[in-house]
Amino acid sequence: MAVRIERLPDAEVGRLAHFTLPPEQSMFADLPSQVAGVAGREGHVILADGQPVGFFAIQPDYGTAYDFAPNDALGLRMFSIDHAAQGKGHATAACRLLASYLAAAYPGRAACYLTVNVKNPGARRVYEKGGFVDTGALYLGGGYGPQHIMRLALD
């Protein structure tokens, strides 16, 4: 399985209209159609053998929006894998590509941050496999309870 990541312009988000999430994940992530067009977020598609299997958004001004991240930090938002493509290693493979992908797509940025709900240990493990490190702090401003703050150093 060849996994790669590409930028996804808002005008092309319809390519992911077939994506679904299981009910237990709906509190942690949104579908691509719900994120497209949100000011300050840039969409990216995860492809496996050329077919869309996942999506995430990058918030370039994350560090100025959240005091736990430095001003120049990127933010990983709404990372999700289509329900039909889950359990095949796509999320882990994509996370392992993030450091080099984001360093190339956003030159001069030293780190990417994310928050992951404490009730979502599976997602936390995937992020750790991709190189994210738990900072040991919690973000308490999420709508579904405390979230681990994680950091990825960019190449």
Secondary structure by P-SEA (a helix, b strand, c coil): cbbbbbbbccccccccccccccccccccccccccccccccbbbbbbbcccccccccccccccccccccccccbbbbccccccccccccaaaaaaaaaaaaaaaaacccccccccccccccaaaaaaaaaacccccccccccccccbbbbbbbbcc
